[in-house]
Amino acid sequence: MKKTFILLSLLIGLAFTSCLDEHKDPLDLSVKVGNIYGSDGSIYPLDYFLEQGIAPVGVVASVGTPDDGYRVLVVGLEDIGSTYYLNTVLEDVGNVSSDVTKFDGKENTAALLLAALESDSTAVIMPAGAMLSSSYMPHGVGAWHLPFVGEFRAVSQHYGTISHSLQAVGGQPFGPCYMTSTVDGNSSSLEQLYNYCIELPKGNIASTIKTESHEVRPFLILK
């Protein structure tokens, strides 16, 4: 009787262990900060992405709300050069925002590029940072922009998570200071002369003259 009880206990234990081994939590494929954006348009959690053999092009830095259509902000894997914001401070570029809370990098970049197209031969406007960002095409993926202060601050809020994902897919670590497309809105004269640079990881901003060069890290907005 004792042997039968021991044998039964062992069988129950093995069955329970087998059930535990077979149980796996379902894979969470919802879009979250730190997910990887791939060259095929996919967005996957880091560990799952590494198993797929897809070329990475960016890391998710922010996920939106129902109000903005759940837009996804992606930060590029590398710095793409050091350059100036604008080649002149004598020309006023309209429709460029100074609101540091917004995610208007895409709109700011478009406004800067439009100003360059509309400039005449006597005063050619060269928004080098915007032009460099918009020409970025990793693995054929385009539509990148010169980011806004608010977009970089999203990186600051999740700096550890984003940096970990960046490193895991072979991206370039963040530097200490980056150009943003946000202009200094403290006055109309400052807005014409200065744009903001941002320090990582804290997200502090500093006003810098537009003709001074700073590092550029492109961002991408997905809907």
C-alpha positions as CSV (number, residue, x, y, z in Angstrom):
1,M,0.0,0.0,0.0
2,K,2.8,2.4,0.9
3,K,4.6,1.6,-2.4
4,T,1.4,2.3,-4.4
5,F,1.0,5.6,-2.6
6,I,4.5,6.7,-3.4
7,L,4.2,5.6,-7.0
8,L,0.9,7.6,-7.3
9,S,2.5,10.6,-5.8
10,L,5.3,10.5,-8.3
11,L,3.0,10.2,-11.2
12,I,0.9,13.2,-10.0
13,G,4.1,15.2,-9.5
14,L,5.3,14.4,-13.0
15,A,2.0,15.3,-14.5
16,F,1.9,18.6,-12.7
17,T,5.5,19.4,-13.8
18,S,4.6,18.5,-17.4
19,C,1.7,21.0,-17.2
20,L,3.9,23.7,-15.9
21,D,6.5,23.0,-18.7
22,E,3.8,23.2,-21.4
23,H,2.3,26.5,-20.1
24,K,3.8,29.5,-21.7
25,D,2.6,33.1,-21.4
26,P,1.2,34.3,-24.8
27,L,3.6,36.6,-26.7
28,D,2.8,40.2,-26.3
29,L,3.1,41.8,-29.7
30,S,1.5,45.2,-28.7
31,V,3.6,48.2,-29.6
32,K,5.6,49.5,-26.7
33,V,8.6,51.7,-26.0
34,G,11.8,49.8,-26.7
35,N,10.3,47.7,-29.5
36,I,12.3,47.4,-32.7
37,Y,11.1,48.9,-36.0
38,G,12.3,46.7,-38.9
39,S,13.1,47.4,-42.5
40,D,9.9,45.5,-43.6
41,G,7.6,47.8,-41.5
42,S,7.3,45.3,-38.6
43,I,7.4,46.4,-35.0
44,Y,8.3,43.6,-32.5
45,P,9.5,43.2,-28.9
46,L,13.3,43.1,-28.7
47,D,13.8,39.4,-27.9
48,Y,11.3,38.3,-30.6
49,F,12.7,40.6,-33.2
50,L,16.2,39.2,-32.7
51,E,14.9,35.8,-33.8
52,Q,13.3,37.0,-37.0
53,G,16.4,37.9,-39.0
54,I,14.9,41.3,-40.1
55,A,17.2,44.4,-40.5
56,P,16.5,46.9,-37.7
57,V,16.1,50.6,-38.6
58,G,14.9,52.1,-35.3
59,V,13.7,51.8,-31.8
60,V,10.2,52.9,-30.6
61,A,10.6,55.9,-28.4
62,S,6.9,56.8,-27.8
63,V,3.4,55.4,-28.4
64,G,0.6,57.8,-28.9
65,T,-3.0,58.0,-27.7
66,P,-6.4,57.6,-29.4
67,D,-6.4,61.4,-29.9
68,D,-3.4,61.3,-32.2
69,G,-4.3,57.9,-33.8
70,Y,-1.8,56.0,-31.7
71,R,1.1,57.4,-33.7
72,V,4.4,55.8,-33.0
73,L,7.6,57.7,-32.7
74,V,10.8,55.9,-33.8
75,V,14.4,57.1,-33.1
76,G,17.0,56.1,-35.6
77,L,19.8,53.7,-34.8
78,E,22.7,56.1,-35.6
79,D,23.9,59.7,-35.7
80,I,24.0,60.8,-39.3
81,G,26.4,63.7,-39.1
82,S,27.2,67.1,-37.5
83,T,25.9,70.1,-39.3
84,Y,24.2,73.5,-38.9
85,Y,20.5,74.2,-38.6
86,L,20.5,77.0,-41.1
87,N,23.1,78.7,-43.3
88,T,21.8,82.1,-42.4
89,V,20.2,84.0,-39.6
90,L,19.1,86.9,-41.8
91,E,16.1,85.1,-43.4
92,D,13.0,84.3,-41.4
93,V,11.6,80.8,-41.9
94,G,7.9,80.8,-41.1
95,N,5.7,78.0,-39.8
96,V,8.5,76.5,-37.6
97,S,7.2,75.9,-34.1
98,S,8.8,76.9,-30.9
99,D,6.6,74.9,-28.6
100,V,8.9,72.5,-26.7
101,T,6.1,70.2,-25.6
102,K,4.9,69.2,-29.1
103,F,6.0,66.4,-31.4
104,D,6.2,68.7,-34.5
105,G,9.5,67.6,-35.9
106,K,8.0,66.3,-39.1
107,E,6.1,69.5,-39.7
108,N,9.1,71.7,-38.8
109,T,11.3,69.7,-41.2
110,A,8.7,70.1,-44.0
111,A,8.5,73.9,-43.3
112,L,12.3,74.2,-43.5
113,L,12.6,72.2,-46.7
114,L,9.8,74.3,-48.3
115,A,11.7,77.5,-47.3
116,A,14.7,76.2,-49.1
117,L,12.7,75.5,-52.3
118,E,11.1,78.9,-52.3
119,S,14.3,80.8,-51.6
120,D,15.7,82.9,-54.5
121,S,19.1,83.1,-56.0
122,T,20.1,86.1,-53.9
123,A,19.3,84.5,-50.6
124,V,19.4,80.7,-50.8
125,I,18.2,79.1,-47.6
126,M,20.0,75.8,-46.7
127,P,18.4,74.0,-43.7
128,A,21.2,71.5,-43.5
129,G,19.9,69.5,-40.5
130,A,16.5,69.1,-42.0
131,M,18.0,68.2,-45.4
132,L,20.3,65.6,-43.9
133,S,17.5,64.0,-41.9
134,S,15.0,63.9,-44.8
135,S,17.6,62.2,-47.0
136,Y,18.3,59.4,-44.5
137,M,17.3,56.0,-46.1
138,P,18.5,53.0,-43.9
139,H,17.6,49.8,-45.8
140,G,15.4,51.8,-48.1
141,V,13.2,53.3,-45.3
142,G,12.6,57.0,-45.8
143,A,10.4,59.9,-44.4
144,W,12.8,60.7,-41.4
145,H,12.8,64.1,-39.9
146,L,14.9,66.5,-37.7
147,P,13.3,65.9,-34.3
148,F,11.6,68.3,-32.0
149,V,12.5,69.0,-28.4
150,G,9.4,67.1,-27.3
151,E,10.4,64.0,-29.3
152,F,13.9,63.9,-27.7
153,R,12.3,64.3,-24.3
154,A,10.3,61.2,-24.9
155,V,13.7,59.4,-25.3
156,S,14.9,61.0,-22.0
157,Q,11.8,59.6,-20.2
158,H,12.6,56.0,-21.2
159,Y,16.4,56.4,-21.8
160,G,17.4,53.1,-20.2
161,T,14.9,51.0,-22.1
162,I,15.6,52.7,-25.4
163,S,19.4,52.6,-25.0
164,H,19.2,48.8,-24.1
165,S,17.3,48.1,-27.3
166,L,19.6,50.3,-29.3
167,Q,22.6,48.4,-28.1
168,A,21.0,45.0,-28.6
169,V,20.5,45.6,-32.3
170,G,23.9,47.1,-32.9
171,G,22.8,50.7,-32.9
172,Q,25.1,53.7,-32.0
173,P,24.9,54.8,-28.4
174,F,23.4,58.3,-27.8
175,G,25.8,61.2,-27.6
176,P,25.5,64.0,-25.1
177,C,23.9,66.8,-27.3
178,Y,21.7,66.9,-30.4
179,M,20.2,69.5,-32.7
180,T,16.4,69.9,-32.6
181,S,14.1,71.6,-35.1
182,T,12.6,73.7,-32.3
183,V,13.4,77.4,-32.5
184,D,13.9,79.6,-29.4
185,G,10.5,81.2,-28.9
186,N,11.3,83.5,-26.0
187,S,11.1,86.5,-28.5
188,S,10.7,87.1,-32.2
189,S,14.4,88.1,-32.5
190,L,15.6,85.0,-30.7
191,E,13.3,82.8,-32.8
192,Q,15.0,84.1,-35.9
193,L,18.5,83.7,-34.6
194,Y,18.5,80.6,-32.4
195,N,17.2,77.0,-32.2
196,Y,17.4,74.5,-29.3
197,C,19.9,71.8,-28.7
198,I,19.1,69.1,-26.2
199,E,21.3,67.2,-23.8
200,L,20.8,63.5,-23.1
201,P,19.9,61.7,-21.0
202,K,18.4,64.5,-18.8
203,G,16.6,66.3,-21.6
204,N,17.9,69.8,-20.7
205,I,17.7,72.3,-23.6
206,A,20.1,75.1,-24.6
207,S,19.7,77.9,-27.1
208,T,22.3,77.9,-29.9
209,I,22.8,80.1,-32.9
210,K,21.4,78.5,-36.1
211,T,24.7,78.5,-38.0
212,E,26.5,76.5,-35.3
213,S,27.0,72.7,-36.0
214,H,25.5,70.0,-33.8
215,E,25.0,66.2,-34.1
216,V,21.9,65.0,-35.9
217,R,19.9,61.9,-34.9
218,P,16.8,61.4,-37.2
219,F,13.3,60.4,-36.0
220,L,10.3,58.9,-37.8
221,I,6.6,59.1,-37.2
222,L,4.4,56.1,-38.0
223,K,0.6,56.1,-38.0
